[in-house]
Amino acid sequence: MAQSHARPAQSVDEVVERMRAIGAGLDPADGIACFNRMHLRVAALVERRITAGEVRDPAFVERLGVLLANQYFDVLDAAGAGREAGDAWQPLVDARDDRRVWPVQFAFAGTNAHLGHDLPLAVVETCIERRTTPDTPPVHEDYLLIGELLVRAETEERAAFERDIAGAAAGAAGPLRHLVGAFSTARAREAAWAATLSLWQQRNIRPLFDATLAAVTAGTALAGRLLVTPVPGAAPAPGPAPAPVGGSRRAGGAGPGWSGG
């Protein structure tokens, strides 16, 4: 398995290059590769927005993106070393070689873990480092911008899925549409912000912080298990990454983003 480097990434540029290298080292059908392709498009778009001056606080957004990506790289390192990747990510890691799971399921399972678990922790850590708060402008505004880029990537994944499912066996189409339709990046983004505010308020009360994080992690893990449910028939081989909407350099209930039906 492709691994990240031991040294944490320091910039969004480095994050993008590292994710490209990770993708090049993975079988395209690997479940982690399916998520990596989707997240690489988001990271490249964030990099472009920062360079174009389209975020209110570029230093905050860059640091948030780096801390968020480093959590993902830690997951890769753990999985590559045969260690547990953490409850939020373990469903994707465990299912990554199951060819009954479709690429879109892997992509959304990774997004679920990254948004539901990693993002609240990254926002809290970035706010502490930069001596600000989630309620201080323009933190939430920039958070929403990043969320919009994730929603854009989700739209691209759904478009590719609809093309792939046209040739799926009749018994697979219904369950697949149910699974894919039940996840929403927009809902996950809202749930992640709520978790962020709770964790921020509890950051100095460790028992409460740990209890809230445990609940967030458990919900994210449950949603991840549901997202990688195998469906009848083999999934198609992943095609080329979808062309990003608008152009890019490249590329609830059970848990955050899970609508339950």
LUMNUNU-306569 format. One line per field, with one value per atom (N, C-alpha, C): residue in one letter; x, y, z; atom name. Coordinates in steps of 0.001 Angstrom, whole numbers, padded with zeros to 6 digits, m for minus. Example, Ala and Ser with C-alpha at 12.3 -4.5 7.8 and 13.67 -1.06 7.14 Angstrom:
<bafis>
aa (A_A_A_S_S_S) $
px (013190_012300_013200_012850_013670_012900) $
py (m005690_m004500_m003300_m002250_m001060_000030) $
pz (007800_007800_007800_007080_007140_007870) $
at (N_CA_C_N_CA_C) $
</bafis>
This chain:
<bafis>
aa (M_M_M_A_A_A_Q_Q_Q_S_S_S_H_H_H_A_A_A_R_R_R_P_P_P_A_A_A_Q_Q_Q_S_S_S_V_V_V_D_D_D_E_E_E_V_V_V_V_V_V_E_E_E_R_R_R_M_M_M_R_R_R_A_A_A_I_I_I_G_G_G_A_A_A_G_G_G_L_L_L_D_D_D_P_P_P_A_A_A_D_D_D_G_G_G_I_I_I_A_A_A_C_C_C_F_F_F_N_N_N_R_R_R_M_M_M_H_H_H_L_L_L_R_R_R_V_V_V_A_A_A_A_A_A_L_L_L_V_V_V_E_E_E_R_R_R_R_R_R_I_I_I_T_T_T_A_A_A_G_G_G_E_E_E_V_V_V_R_R_R_D_D_D_P_P_P_A_A_A_F_F_F_V_V_V_E_E_E_R_R_R_L_L_L_G_G_G_V_V_V_L_L_L_L_L_L_A_A_A_N_N_N_Q_Q_Q_Y_Y_Y_F_F_F_D_D_D_V_V_V_L_L_L_D_D_D_A_A_A_A_A_A_G_G_G_A_A_A_G_G_G_R_R_R_E_E_E_A_A_A_G_G_G_D_D_D_A_A_A_W_W_W_Q_Q_Q_P_P_P_L_L_L_V_V_V_D_D_D_A_A_A_R_R_R_D_D_D_D_D_D_R_R_R_R_R_R_V_V_V_W_W_W_P_P_P_V_V_V_Q_Q_Q_F_F_F_A_A_A_F_F_F_A_A_A_G_G_G_T_T_T_N_N_N_A_A_A_H_H_H_L_L_L_G_G_G_H_H_H_D_D_D_L_L_L_P_P_P_L_L_L_A_A_A_V_V_V_V_V_V_E_E_E_T_T_T_C_C_C_I_I_I_E_E_E_R_R_R_R_R_R_T_T_T_T_T_T_P_P_P_D_D_D_T_T_T_P_P_P_P_P_P_V_V_V_H_H_H_E_E_E_D_D_D_Y_Y_Y_L_L_L_L_L_L_I_I_I_G_G_G_E_E_E_L_L_L_L_L_L_V_V_V_R_R_R_A_A_A_E_E_E_T_T_T_E_E_E_E_E_E_R_R_R_A_A_A_A_A_A_F_F_F_E_E_E_R_R_R_D_D_D_I_I_I_A_A_A_G_G_G_A_A_A_A_A_A_A_A_A_G_G_G_A_A_A_A_A_A_G_G_G_P_P_P_L_L_L_R_R_R_H_H_H_L_L_L_V_V_V_G_G_G_A_A_A_F_F_F_S_S_S_T_T_T_A_A_A_R_R_R_A_A_A_R_R_R_E_E_E_A_A_A_A_A_A_W_W_W_A_A_A_A_A_A_T_T_T_L_L_L_S_S_S_L_L_L_W_W_W_Q_Q_Q_Q_Q_Q_R_R_R_N_N_N_I_I_I_R_R_R_P_P_P_L_L_L_F_F_F_D_D_D_A_A_A_T_T_T_L_L_L_A_A_A_A_A_A_V_V_V_T_T_T_A_A_A_G_G_G_T_T_T_A_A_A_L_L_L_A_A_A_G_G_G_R_R_R_L_L_L_L_L_L_V_V_V_T_T_T_P_P_P_V_V_V_P_P_P_G_G_G_A_A_A_A_A_A_P_P_P_A_A_A_P_P_P_G_G_G_P_P_P_A_A_A_P_P_P_A_A_A_P_P_P_V_V_V_G_G_G_G_G_G_S_S_S_R_R_R_R_R_R_A_A_A_G_G_G_G_G_G_A_A_A_G_G_G_P_P_P_G_G_G_W_W_W_S_S_S_G_G_G_G_G_G) $
px (000835_000000_000868_000423_001136_000950_002036_001972_002363_002003_002464_003869_004392_005710_005572_006649_006593_006434_007047_006972_005615_004913_003620_003779_002782_002779_002737_003316_003400_002628_002187_001489_000473_m000487_m001479_m000811_000190_000942_001510_002095_002678_001595_000451_m000664_m001070_m001231_m001645_m000624_000645_001684_001740_001583_001630_000441_m000717_m001887_m001751_m001134_m000868_000052_001091_002020_001323_000450_m000306_m001164_m001879_m002718_m001929_m000740_000081_000568_000652_001153_000086_m001173_m002273_m002932_m003431_m004295_m005519_m005898_m007067_m008339_m008437_m009638_m009592_m008461_m008346_m009334_m010021_m011014_m010428_m009208_m008577_m008226_m007834_m007550_m008797_m009961_m011211_m011478_m011251_m011402_m010316_m009084_m007959_m008201_m008765_m009044_m010019_m011055_m012062_m011463_m010724_m010197_m009079_m008350_m007315_m007924_m009072_m009725_m010088_m010569_m010924_m009680_m008606_m007378_m006825_m006888_m006398_m007265_m008575_m009461_m009218_m008982_m008663_m007383_m006388_m005129_m005373_m006205_m006490_m007247_m008196_m008959_m008041_m007100_m006163_m005299_m004758_m003888_m004630_m005914_m006710_m007241_m006979_m007458_m008952_m009534_m010982_m011426_m010505_m010879_m010589_m011331_m011189_m009905_m009539_m008348_m007492_m006646_m005863_m004990_m004387_m003511_m004302_m005508_m006346_m006750_m007206_m007682_m006542_m005364_m004224_m003879_m003812_m003458_m004527_m005795_m006879_m006748_m006499_m006353_m005185_m004101_m002919_m003184_m003754_m004047_m005053_m006022_m007019_m006355_m005532_m004857_m003917_m003240_m002303_m003011_m004254_m005010_m005230_m005539_m005693_m004373_m003272_m001978_m001631_m002022_m001803_m002578_m003778_m004573_m003838_m003305_m002570_m001358_m000642_000534_000145_m000938_m001389_m001796_m002584_m003034_m001851_m000891_000274_001133_001111_001899_001108_m000122_m000939_m001568_m001601_m002225_m003671_m004451_m005818_m005786_m006669_m006697_m007584_m008239_m009194_m010607_m011539_m012897_m013565_m013335_m014015_m013581_m012305_m011746_m011725_m011861_m011674_m012642_m013904_m014780_m014226_m013682_m013105_m011863_m010995_m009773_m010104_m011067_m011425_m012027_m012756_m013469_m012700_m011534_m010854_m010605_m010481_m010204_m011442_m012601_m013846_m014394_m014346_m014768_m016276_m017011_m018471_m018877_m017922_m018169_m017760_m018635_m018407_m017522_m016820_m015941_m016645_m017880_m018593_m018843_m019050_m019236_m017958_m016824_m015546_m015311_m015598_m015366_m016191_m017448_m018311_m017976_m017525_m017119_m015916_m014967_m013832_m014241_m015142_m015631_m016355_m017129_m017839_m016865_m015772_m014788_m014050_m013688_m012907_m013716_m014991_m015857_m016361_m016881_m017551_m016623_m015409_m014474_m013300_m012622_m011370_m011575_m012595_m012763_m013027_m013921_m014105_m012809_m012033_m010765_m009798_m009778_m008869_m009260_m010570_m011001_m010620_m010869_m010525_m009026_m008216_m006765_m006283_m006859_m006454_m006817_m008000_m008410_m007487_m007104_m006192_m004845_m004324_m003020_m003037_m004116_m004171_m004855_m005147_m005711_m006994_m007862_m009175_m010219_m011462_m012529_m013390_m014164_m015060_m016089_m016410_m017415_m016834_m015517_m014884_m014830_m015414_m015325_m013855_m013490_m014378_m014273_m014067_m013828_m014972_m016202_m017326_m017519_m017307_m017460_m016473_m015232_m014241_m014520_m015037_m015437_m016502_m017473_m018534_m017988_m016990_m016408_m015772_m015019_m014425_m015527_m016599_m017721_m018338_m018410_m018959_m018106_m016791_m015914_m016126_m016378_m016679_m018001_m018992_m020278_m020095_m019238_m018965_m018351_m017394_m016784_m017804_m018712_m019769_m020628_m020961_m021765_m021069_m019767_m019002_m019038_m018883_m018917_m020279_m021347_m022686_m022905_m022365_m022507_m021792_m020580_m019846_m020576_m021157_m021906_m023097_m023815_m024981_m024574_m023398_m022919_m022577_m021927_m021523_m022709_m023720_m024817_m025701_m025577_m026395_m026177_m024968_m024692_m024723_m025202_m025217_m026340_m026136_m027185_m028417_m029572_m030822_m030876_m030316_m030358_m029456_m028507_m027577_m028056_m028807_m029157_m029928_m030936_m031756_m030972_m030282_m029485_m028416_m027782_m026749_m027325_m028431_m029028_m029470_m029941_m030355_m029156_m028049_m026865_m026284_m026124_m025511_m026418_m027723_m028660_m028806_m028420_m028583_m027491_m026406_m025317_m025377_m025106_m025107_m023929_m023050_m021936_m022430_m023498_m024029_m024489_m025182_m025620_m024424_m023429_m022233_m021509_m021466_m020816_m021531_m022863_m023624_m023380_m023393_m023163_m021745_m020781_m019400_m019250_m019979_m019890_m020502_m021610_m022210_m021245_m020580_m019595_m018429_m018026_m016931_m017262_m018474_m018862_m018901_m019397_m019436_m018027_m017167_m015801_m015042_m015314_m014643_m015036_m016322_m016783_m016240_m015949_m015520_m014013_m013267_m011844_m011038_m011475_m010751_m011393_m012407_m013072_m012915_m011808_m011415_m012445_m013069_m014051_m015206_m015700_m016776_m016286_m015105_m014533_m014401_m013843_m013635_m014959_m015959_m017262_m017931_m017859_m018445_m017721_m016395_m015631_m015933_m016105_m016440_m017780_m018749_m020065_m019995_m019256_m019074_m018401_m017368_m016630_m017515_m018301_m019170_m020208_m020808_m021776_m021142_m019954_m019246_m018891_m018447_m018080_m019289_m020424_m021627_m022048_m022037_m022373_m021388_m020105_m019103_m019358_m019738_m020042_m021221_m022214_m023363_m022970_m022126_m021749_m020974_m020207_m019425_m020119_m021428_m022175_m021999_m021540_m021391_m022745_m022744_m023971_m023795_m024904_m024783_m024009_m023135_m022391_m021139_m020181_m018918_m019060_m018369_m018366_m017513_m017797_m016997_m015604_m014671_m013339_m013442_m012753_m012827_m012354_m013079_m012672_m011814_m011519_m010733_m011496_m010778_m011420_m012314_m013537_m014445_m013875_m014205_m013759_m014407_m013632_m014197_m015175_m016247_m017212_m016534_m016616_m016038_m014553_m013956_m012536_m011668_m010694_m009746_m008419_m007402_m006094_m006010_m006696_m006712_m007431_m007001_m007210_m006470_m027475_m028230_m028260_m028859_m029231_m028012_m027584_m026496_m025166_m025073_m023808_m023853_m022824_m022803_m023035_m023979_m024222_m025108_m025503_m026300_m027770_m028560_m029954_m030855_m030342_m031114_m032193_m032122_m033130_m033231) $
py (m001199_000000_001247_002240_003525_004183_004737_005405_006866_007672_009050_009060_010208_010332_010526_010201_010336_011798_012703_014122_014679_015364_015947_016965_017053_018066_019446_020427_021780_022808_022451_023400_022664_023409_022796_022284_023003_022517_021123_020970_019681_018616_018997_018053_017525_018434_018031_017099_017438_016596_015232_015217_013944_013069_013665_012882_012346_013114_012606_011389_011475_010358_009135_009357_008247_007577_008366_007800_007014_007506_006815_005468_005308_004071_003056_003376_002480_001893_000672_000098_001000_001425_002309_001754_000415_m000197_m000257_000058_000071_001092_000729_001632_002946_002920_004163_005016_004393_005153_005875_005237_005864_007141_007101_008315_009321_008849_009740_010576_009958_010697_011832_011541_012562_013679_013304_014326_015131_014528_015272_016430_016203_017290_018424_018093_019122_019881_019152_019804_020754_020331_021194_022441_022282_023440_024399_023858_024724_025501_024817_025478_026621_026391_027424_028590_028302_029381_030251_029622_030391_031277_030689_031436_032601_032397_033435_034479_034315_035274_035203_034009_033864_033382_033337_033011_034228_034364_035548_035517_034342_034207_033087_033399_032352_031540_032187_031460_030438_030823_029887_028711_028995_027932_026983_027537_026670_025770_026342_025525_024469_024844_023876_022737_023070_022036_021111_021663_020852_019918_020444_019597_018503_018840_017857_016759_017143_016157_015275_015849_015050_013953_014179_013104_011948_012265_011245_010514_011256_010617_009692_010077_009202_007889_007983_006771_005858_006427_005634_004958_005701_005135_003986_004164_003101_001861_002063_000926_000234_001027_000443_m000366_m000002_m000712_m001837_m002050_m003113_m002759_m001459_m001027_m000612_m000524_m000027_001425_001756_003111_004045_003549_004351_003999_004057_003586_004298_005598_006339_005868_005520_005127_003624_002838_001393_000741_001194_000567_000635_001784_001907_001034_001060_000261_m001224_m001685_m003109_m003555_m002668_m003048_m002722_m002127_m001537_m002515_m003812_m004809_m005591_m005214_m005916_m005378_m006158_m005684_m005696_m006060_m005895_m004493_m003724_m002345_m001428_m000519_000330_001518_002068_003223_004376_004672_005782_005498_004233_003892_004171_003775_004050_005555_006290_007738_008396_007989_008593_008100_006860_006364_007151_007451_008261_009679_010239_011596_011638_010603_010510_010548_009780_009761_011090_011650_012883_014073_014128_015219_014981_013792_013534_013491_012989_012829_013800_013846_014607_016119_016581_018020_018757_018294_019019_019133_018052_018104_019094_019132_020048_021499_021794_023170_023598_022733_023065_023304_022426_022580_023849_024145_025357_026607_026622_027776_027971_026877_026981_027534_026983_027439_028922_029362_030715_031695_031227_032085_032778_031979_032472_031477_031613_030708_030383_029304_029000_030093_030882_031940_033253_033339_034583_034663_035718_035863_035956_035368_034706_033184_032599_031158_030367_030664_029883_030123_031345_031650_030831_030768_029986_028487_028071_026672_026295_027175_026903_026848_027666_027628_026271_025765_024438_023386_023545_022619_022641_023810_023910_023141_023154_022407_020903_020477_019063_018661_019539_019253_019162_020018_019959_018615_018145_016852_015727_015839_014830_014798_015965_016033_015318_015502_014838_013322_012866_011425_010841_011556_011050_010966_011931_011899_010681_010405_009232_007950_007931_006758_006484_007518_007312_006731_007116_006521_005047_004729_003347_002429_002940_002066_001672_002358_002021_000581_000047_m001332_m002299_m001870_m002744_m003768_m004883_m005898_m005320_m005809_m005271_m005354_m006434_m006595_m005646_m005020_m004113_m002673_m002304_m000901_m000317_m001034_m000518_m000308_m001348_m001156_m000080_m000010_001009_002402_002613_003955_004312_003325_003585_003999_003243_003549_004911_005144_006386_007582_007385_008475_008846_007940_008201_009076_009282_010112_011494_012500_013880_014626_015136_015931_017196_017799_019011_018725_017598_017231_016914_016239_015917_017177_018173_019443_020125_020118_020728_019996_018652_017871_018087_018217_018433_019784_020793_022097_022041_021336_021181_020467_019432_018719_019630_020469_021411_022342_022913_023843_023151_021910_021177_020886_020403_020086_021338_022452_023696_024119_024057_024456_023529_022287_021290_021045_021847_021560_021550_022285_022333_021480_020718_019803_018404_017768_016576_015447_015141_014052_014328_015577_015908_015870_016419_016408_014974_014109_012719_012004_012297_011650_012101_013402_013910_013344_013318_012775_011295_010555_009129_008944_009792_009691_010057_011111_011511_010391_009805_008732_007521_007155_005988_006191_007374_007653_007637_008206_008220_006803_005989_004610_003811_003992_003267_003653_004949_005390_004818_004765_004204_002746_001975_000554_000399_001240_001162_001525_002521_002990_001946_001091_000090_m001271_m001289_m002533_m003122_m004380_m004978_m005128_m005000_m005158_m006321_m006914_m008063_m007704_m008624_m008415_m007604_m007763_m007048_m005589_m004716_m003298_m003089_m002045_m001787_m001282_m001498_m000931_000580_001277_002742_003304_004277_004961_006150_007002_008205_009116_009914_010860_011784_012058_012939_014331_015003_016370_017250_018010_018815_019854_020073_021097_022455_023257_024583_024603_023416_023376_023280_022384_022225_021796_021989_021612_020123_019362_017927_017369_016539_015715_014449_013659_012835_011600_010712_009516_008678_007826_006911_007614_008812_009511_010725_011536_012744_012447_013186_013042_011891_011067_009870_010174_010173_010567_009411_008181_007024_006634_007100_006654_007595) $
pz (000000_000000_000000_m000770_m000759_000598_001106_002393_002229_003215_003229_003817_004085_004679_006181_006912_008363_008775_008034_008382_007973_008865_008488_007368_006521_005471_006107_005412_005944_005130_003925_003067_002219_001674_000790_m000478_m000978_m002143_m001860_m000697_m000334_m000181_000363_000486_m000883_m001846_m003188_m003816_m003724_m004318_m003636_m002328_m001612_m001991_m002148_m002532_m003951_m004836_m006180_m006130_m005287_m005165_m004571_m003596_m002995_m004058_m004846_m005892_m006915_m007254_m008247_m007731_m006418_m005845_m005494_m005736_m005387_m006630_m006503_m007531_m007651_m008866_m009006_m008383_m008279_m007701_m006176_m005567_m004113_m003552_m002491_m001921_m001464_m000937_m000514_m001720_m002831_m004049_m004536_m004388_m004824_m004027_m002708_m001911_m002250_m002411_m002667_m003929_m004971_m006205_m005953_m005176_m004892_m004034_m003003_m002102_m002754_m003677_m004387_m005170_m005779_m006514_m005569_m004372_m003394_m002939_m002629_m002165_m003230_m004502_m005575_m005723_m005534_m005603_m004444_m003252_m002101_m002386_m002923_m003259_m004247_m005234_m006231_m005619_m004728_m004092_m003228_m002536_m001714_m002607_m003671_m004574_m005225_m005548_m006210_m005231_m003943_m002961_m002730_m002883_m002771_m001398_m000431_000946_001810_002890_003728_004547_005044_005874_005298_004311_003639_004592_005584_006506_007313_007740_008495_007618_006399_005508_005154_004898_004564_005739_006927_008088_008356_008209_008398_007390_006125_005112_005387_005888_006188_007363_008435_009599_009240_008412_007994_007166_006207_005361_006169_007158_007943_008727_009117_009762_008787_007539_006501_006262_006205_005998_007170_008373_009527_009378_008829_008578_007604_006527_005550_006178_007002_007649_008584_009325_010236_009446_008389_007590_006912_006427_005775_006727_008002_009006_009667_009224_009797_011125_011462_012708_012452_013515_013396_012933_012013_011455_012261_013292_014063_013632_014567_014302_013128_012976_011914_010534_010386_009092_008859_009913_009776_008790_008684_007687_006271_005886_004549_004411_005426_005364_005274_006058_006057_004723_004060_002829_001562_001663_000500_m000635_m000339_m001379_m001797_m001292_m001611_m002928_m003976_m005286_m005472_m004426_m004462_m004014_m003538_m003117_m004268_m004638_m005803_m005452_m006449_m006181_m005473_m005853_m005226_m003748_m003382_m001976_m001189_m001762_m001104_m000964_m002033_m002006_m000910_m000793_000209_001614_001753_003074_003591_002693_003099_003443_002641_002912_004252_004531_005807_006979_006894_007979_008083_006925_006909_007428_007033_007484_008905_009131_010399_011593_011389_012500_012432_011282_011193_011178_010446_010273_011586_012465_013726_014533_014572_015304_014666_013330_012639_012868_012877_013128_014541_015511_016892_017020_016443_016560_015859_014698_013979_014771_015355_016164_017363_018010_019154_018703_017612_017118_016757_016132_015603_016560_017775_018821_018355_017793_017398_017875_017436_017844_016633_016692_015577_015322_016346_016204_015698_015584_015164_013640_013048_011593_011171_010001_009046_009097_010273_010372_009736_010141_009613_008120_007681_006255_005409_005847_005109_005228_006375_006552_005520_005328_004366_002946_002637_001301_001030_001998_001833_001677_002446_002330_000949_000333_m001020_m002015_m001832_m002719_m002547_m001315_m001073_m001719_m001629_m002271_m003785_m004344_m005779_m006149_m005349_m005629_m005519_m004553_m004427_m005686_m006233_m007450_m008600_m008720_m009772_m009586_m008326_m008059_m008411_m008092_m008398_m009911_m010658_m012111_m012688_m012197_m012666_m012282_m011097_m010640_m011544_m011920_m012778_m014123_m014624_m015877_m015675_m014557_m014308_m014068_m013357_m012942_m014117_m015243_m016409_m016841_m016620_m017007_m015848_m014700_m013526_m013627_m012945_m012877_m012200_m012607_m012074_m010551_m009986_m008542_m007797_m008508_m007847_m007874_m008897_m009100_m007916_m007442_m006347_m005069_m004560_m003340_m003477_m004651_m004844_m004754_m005431_m005401_m003984_m003238_m001859_m001006_m001124_m000330_m000695_m001987_m002438_m002156_m002311_m002076_m000613_000279_001706_002284_001522_002029_001405_002216_001743_002369_001518_002020_002719_002191_002813_004239_004444_005795_006684_006112_006887_007317_006426_006751_007908_007912_009004_010320_010257_011473_012003_011087_011509_012201_011729_012388_013789_013929_015255_016198_015680_016502_016861_015908_016154_017312_017298_018354_019718_019754_021022_021528_020639_021049_021474_020815_021191_022607_022903_024227_025321_024960_025941_025924_025148_024936_026220_027240_028504_029582_029202_030143_029554_029820_029081_029112_030255_030228_029250_029222_028299_026851_026614_025268_024757_025582_025171_024934_025771_025600_024306_024015_022780_021570_021611_020496_020290_021376_021258_020568_020907_020278_018798_018485_017081_016299_016885_016215_015982_016985_016852_015748_015691_014638_013264_013158_011882_011451_012389_012069_011604_012255_011855_010439_010153_008803_007786_008164_007257_006960_007964_007745_006779_006945_006049_004616_004468_003136_002352_003014_002286_002270_002459_002357_000959_000826_m000503_m001182_m002498_m003280_m004239_m004732_m005642_m006898_m007331_m008560_m008314_m009197_m009053_m009453_m008736_m009088_m010334_m011110_m012310_m011950_m012862_m012654_m012705_m011819_m011831_m013158_m013673_m014882_m014525_m015505_m015211_m014282_m013534_m012617_m013408_m012898_m013622_m013761_m014857_m015055_m014008_m013229_m012159_m012682_m011949_m012287_m012186_m013220_m013175_m013431_m013654_m013989_m012759_m012796_m011694_m012269_m011478_m011958_m012199_m011306_m011430_m010234_m011176_m010071_m010273_010729_011250_012001_011757_012516_012815_011838_012099_012153_011636_011678_010782_010782_009982_008513_007920_006502_006126_007091_006779_007029_005935_006075_006407_006245_006667_005702_004462_003509_002363) $
at (N_CA_C_N_CA_C_N_CA_C_N_CA_C_N_CA_C_N_CA_C_N_CA_C_N_CA_C_N_CA_C_N_CA_C_N_CA_C_N_CA_C_N_CA_C_N_CA_C_N_CA_C_N_CA_C_N_CA_C_N_CA_C_N_CA_C_N_CA_C_N_CA_C_N_CA_C_N_CA_C_N_CA_C_N_CA_C_N_CA_C_N_CA_C_N_CA_C_N_CA_C_N_CA_C_N_CA_C_N_CA_C_N_CA_C_N_CA_C_N_CA_C_N_CA_C_N_CA_C_N_CA_C_N_CA_C_N_CA_C_N_CA_C_N_CA_C_N_CA_C_N_CA_C_N_CA_C_N_CA_C_N_CA_C_N_CA_C_N_CA_C_N_CA_C_N_CA_C_N_CA_C_N_CA_C_N_CA_C_N_CA_C_N_CA_C_N_CA_C_N_CA_C_N_CA_C_N_CA_C_N_CA_C_N_CA_C_N_CA_C_N_CA_C_N_CA_C_N_CA_C_N_CA_C_N_CA_C_N_CA_C_N_CA_C_N_CA_C_N_CA_C_N_CA_C_N_CA_C_N_CA_C_N_CA_C_N_CA_C_N_CA_C_N_CA_C_N_CA_C_N_CA_C_N_CA_C_N_CA_C_N_CA_C_N_CA_C_N_CA_C_N_CA_C_N_CA_C_N_CA_C_N_CA_C_N_CA_C_N_CA_C_N_CA_C_N_CA_C_N_CA_C_N_CA_C_N_CA_C_N_CA_C_N_CA_C_N_CA_C_N_CA_C_N_CA_C_N_CA_C_N_CA_C_N_CA_C_N_CA_C_N_CA_C_N_CA_C_N_CA_C_N_CA_C_N_CA_C_N_CA_C_N_CA_C_N_CA_C_N_CA_C_N_CA_C_N_CA_C_N_CA_C_N_CA_C_N_CA_C_N_CA_C_N_CA_C_N_CA_C_N_CA_C_N_CA_C_N_CA_C_N_CA_C_N_CA_C_N_CA_C_N_CA_C_N_CA_C_N_CA_C_N_CA_C_N_CA_C_N_CA_C_N_CA_C_N_CA_C_N_CA_C_N_CA_C_N_CA_C_N_CA_C_N_CA_C_N_CA_C_N_CA_C_N_CA_C_N_CA_C_N_CA_C_N_CA_C_N_CA_C_N_CA_C_N_CA_C_N_CA_C_N_CA_C_N_CA_C_N_CA_C_N_CA_C_N_CA_C_N_CA_C_N_CA_C_N_CA_C_N_CA_C_N_CA_C_N_CA_C_N_CA_C_N_CA_C_N_CA_C_N_CA_C_N_CA_C_N_CA_C_N_CA_C_N_CA_C_N_CA_C_N_CA_C_N_CA_C_N_CA_C_N_CA_C_N_CA_C_N_CA_C_N_CA_C_N_CA_C_N_CA_C_N_CA_C_N_CA_C_N_CA_C_N_CA_C_N_CA_C_N_CA_C_N_CA_C_N_CA_C_N_CA_C_N_CA_C_N_CA_C_N_CA_C_N_CA_C_N_CA_C_N_CA_C_N_CA_C_N_CA_C_N_CA_C_N_CA_C_N_CA_C_N_CA_C_N_CA_C_N_CA_C_N_CA_C_N_CA_C_N_CA_C_N_CA_C_N_CA_C_N_CA_C_N_CA_C_N_CA_C_N_CA_C_N_CA_C_N_CA_C_N_CA_C_N_CA_C_N_CA_C_N_CA_C_N_CA_C_N_CA_C_N_CA_C_N_CA_C_N_CA_C_N_CA_C_N_CA_C_N_CA_C_N_CA_C_N_CA_C_N_CA_C_N_CA_C_N_CA_C_N_CA_C_N_CA_C_N_CA_C_N_CA_C_N_CA_C_N_CA_C_N_CA_C_N_CA_C_N_CA_C_N_CA_C_N_CA_C_N_CA_C_N_CA_C_N_CA_C_N_CA_C_N_CA_C_N_CA_C_N_CA_C_N_CA_C_N_CA_C_N_CA_C_N_CA_C_N_CA_C_N_CA_C_N_CA_C_N_CA_C_N_CA_C_N_CA_C_N_CA_C) $
</bafis>
